[in-house]
Amino acid sequence: MARRNKKGRDVTGIVIIDKPTGQSSNHILQRVKRLFDAKKAGHTGSLDPLATGVLPVCLGDATKLSSYLLDADKQYHVTCQLGIITDSGDADGNVLEELPIPEFTESTLNKVIQQFIGEIDQVPPMFSALKHQGQPLYKLARQGIDVERKARRITIYEIQLLDYQKQSFTLSVRCSKGTYIRTLVEDISHALGTGGHVTMLRRTAVAGYDLSDAITLTSLQEKSDKQGITALDELLQQAEDALPDWPSIQLDEEGTKNISFGRSISVHEPFISANVRLFNVNNECIGLGEMSAEGVVEPKSLFANAVD
């Protein structure tokens, strides 16, 4: 096995992990960081310990994209167990109440589901990482403290009913950032005339990545053990590919130099007001910028190769 540098390697890219259940996103992040022996690492939005599925982990300069990827749309498969309400909204929580389950048909369930498609207001759950007076809500929840939370506007683009039984249903949900699937499931179960909680949650896609791009931690470990740390680099997605909807701006040598020193530049491009990806004359992405309608580009997040 390759010897690890105490400071870590300068490795940049995004690895898509198929997160296993029962582990926190931060635990996965630290495992990946150690496997790649990377100096820097960050993920693009936590998954609950119970949840599995697509978890992009950014390494090196790609960590500068994390905040933008947090804004990306997401897709999930989720199963709801009806008739039981838990404090966390999932199977990891304590049972608060058991309720009778009314008989319902597929048509009835689909009509209820339709009420939640589009822009809706959703109250975040107490078991979340949102903070109240500096304290994460989940820490307060574990102390039995409940605080008022403001509803937030989210968008549910699509819900498909994949399966249903007398006491459960499974959905495919495509949604905007900030959506709490546990809360969505609870709200749907209440609209059915009962309660419910999540027993299975699998993120199937985020920011253009899906399960076909993902690799397990076990596979990562095996590849590292057999071929060495550097062999893992071939599994990395290019950082600039994470934002395919952002326009790209090709810079000349002078433009690259000015951008690398934090200066704004004017470009001869179709003028748009948008976030952009910046490429040097060698077609290497050197970071992200923002272009005004007047054609002025300002640097926002630059990669190390912008100042080489």
N, C-alpha and C positions, 0 to 999 in steps of 0.2 A: 504494500500500500504506500502511496506517495506520502512523504513527510509534510506535515502541515506547518505553514508559517505562522508564528505567533500573532502577527498582525493581519493575516488573511491575504487572499489573492485579490487582485484587481480584475474582477470578472463582471461583465455587464450583460444583462439579458433578463428574460422572464421565463420561469419554468412553471408549467401548469400542473398542479398537484391534484390528484383525486383523493381528497381528504377522507380519512377513515372516521367512523363514529367513535365517540368516547374520548376524543382529544380536542383540546382547544386550538384555535387557529394560531395563537402565539406559540404553542408547543410545536406545531408543524413548521412554523416559520424558523424557529431556532434549530430544528432538526435539519432543515434544508440548508440553512446558513452554514452549519457545521459540515454537512456532506460536501458542499461546494467549496468549503474553506474560504468563504467570501467575507470581505471586509464589511460590507453593508448589505442589509436585506430588509424588505418590508412587504407586507401583503396588501391587498386591495379591498379590504372589507372582511370583517370577521364572519365566520359561520359558527352557529351554536355547537357545543360539544356533541350533541346528539346528531347533528347534521353531517352529511357526507357530500362529496362532489367537488365541483370545479373551484379551486382556490389558486389564483395566480400569485406567485411569489416573485417579487422584483429584486434583482441583485445589482449591486454597484450603481452606476448612473441611472439605471432603470427605476430606482427608487424615487427619482424625481417625477415619475409618471404616476405614482401611487394615488395622489390626491385627485388626479384627473380620471383615473380608472374607477375611483369610488363613485363617480357620477354616472357610471355606465348602467344600462338596463340589464336586468337579470332574469333568469328563467329557472323554475323549480318544479319538481314533482313532490307532492306532499300528501300524506295520508292522515285523515282525521278520525279519531275514535270518538264516537258520539256518546253522550250520556254521562261523561265524567269531566269535571272541571278541575284543573290543577293550578297551583299558584304561579307556576312558570309558563303555563300554556303548552307544555310538552310533557312527554312521559318521564322526564327526569325530575319533575316537580312533585310536590305533596298534594294528595287529593283533598280538594276543598269541599266538593259537593257532588252528589250523584243524582241525576235527574232522569225521569222517564223519557223514552225516545218515541215520538209519535211515528206512526206509519207514514211513509212517503214514497212517491213514485219517482222514476227518473225524470219525468216531466216537471214535477214539483221542485225537485232539486235544481234542475237547470234554470227554472224561473227564478229561484232564489239567487243562484250564481250570477245571473244577468244583472241583478241589482248592484253588484260590486264591480262591474266593468266600467272603465272610464276614470275620470278624475273624481276621487273621493277623499273625504277627510278621515284620517285614522289617528286614534290616540295611541301613542307608543306604550308598550307594556312596562310594568315596573321592572321586570327582569330584562333589562337592556343596559347598554353601556352609556346611554345618555346620562348627563350629569345634572345634579341639583345642588346648588351651592357648593360646587367642587367635588361632590361625592357621586360616584356612579350609582345609578338607580338600583342596580342589582344588589349592591352592598346594603342599601337601605331596605330593600325587599327582604333580604335574608334576616334582617333584624325585626321584621314584622312591621316596618314603617311604610306607609303608603302616602305619596304626595300627589298633588294635582299635576297633571300633564296636559299641555296644550295640544290640541289636534293639529296634525300636519297634513298638507295637501299632497297626495301621491297619485300616481296613475297606474291603473291595472289595464294593460293593453289587451290581454286575452286570458280567459280561463277555459280550459277544456276538462270535461268530466271523463276521466279514464276508467273509473270503476266505482261501483257502489254496492254496499251490502246493507242489511237491516241496521247494522250498528256502526257503519263506517263508510267513508268515501275517499277516493284518491283523485287529485286534480293535477293538471299541468298549468302553471301560472307564469305569465310573462309580465313583468312589472318594472316600474321605475325605481331609482335609488330611494332609500328611506322607507321602503315597504317592509313591514314585519309580517311574515307569513303566518306566524303563530297567532297574531291578532286577527288577520284575515280569516283564518280557519275558525277562530272563536266566534267572530261576528257572523259568519255563514251559519254556524251551528245554532247560534241564538235565533237567527232569522228562520231557522227550521223549527223552532219551538223547543229547543233543548240546549245543551251545552256540549263542549267538545275540547279535545286537545290533540296536539300533533304527536303521532307515533313514529312517523318516518318523514324526513325532509332531506331531499337530495337536490343540490344545485346542479343543473344540467348545462347552463351556459351563462357567461358573463363577459361583457366587453368584447364580443366577437369570438371568444374561445368557448369550446364545448368539450364534452367528455372524450371525444376522439383525439383531442390534443393533450389529454391528461395522462399522468404517470403516477403510480403509487410510490409511497416511500420505500416499500420493500424492494421494488424494482430499482429504485435509485441506489439503495444500499448495495444490492447485488452487483449492479454495474460498477459502482465505485470499488467494491472489493475485488472484482475480477479484472478490471481494466485501469483502475486508478482514478484519482479525482478529476484530472483534466478530460477524461473521456465523457464526463457528465456535461461538458460545455456544448457538445453537439446536440444536446436536448433543449438548449436555450432558444427561445423565440427572440427575434430581433426587437429591441425596445421600440423602434419607430413604427413597427407593424402593429403595435397595440392601439394606435390611434388612426385607423385607416380612413376615417371620415374627415380628418383634418387635412386641409390643403398643404401641399409641400412647396417650399420656396427654394430655388436653386441660387446660391450665392456665388459671386466671383471672389477672387482672393482678397480684394480690398473690403468687400462686404463682410466676408468671414472674419477678417481681422477686426473690423469695427464692432461687429456683434460680440466677438470674444472679449472685447474690452468693455462690454456693457453699453455700447453706444447704439442709438437708433440709426436706421438707414432708410433710404427711399429706394423702392424697387419698381421696375417696369413690368408689373404684373396686372392682370385684371383686378382692379381694386375691390376688395371685399373687407368687411369688418369681421374678423374671425381669428381664432387661434390657428397657428400654422406650425408645421414641422420645418426645420431649417437644415439644408444640406449644403456641404461645401463642394468645391469643384471636382472632388473625387467621388461625389455622390454618397458621402458618408453623413449620416445624421449627426449634427453637432448640438442639437437641443430643440427647444420649443420657443416660439415667439408669439407676438400678437400684432396683427396688421390692421391698421385703421382704414377707413374708407378712402383716405387720401393717399394710401400707398406707403405709409410709414410703418416700418417693422421695428418693434421693440423686443429685445431678448427677455425671456421669462425664466426659463430653466435650461442651463447649458451643461453639456456633457464635458468630461475631462478632455476629450479630443478636440474641443473647440479652441483650446489654448495651447495645443501642442506646437 
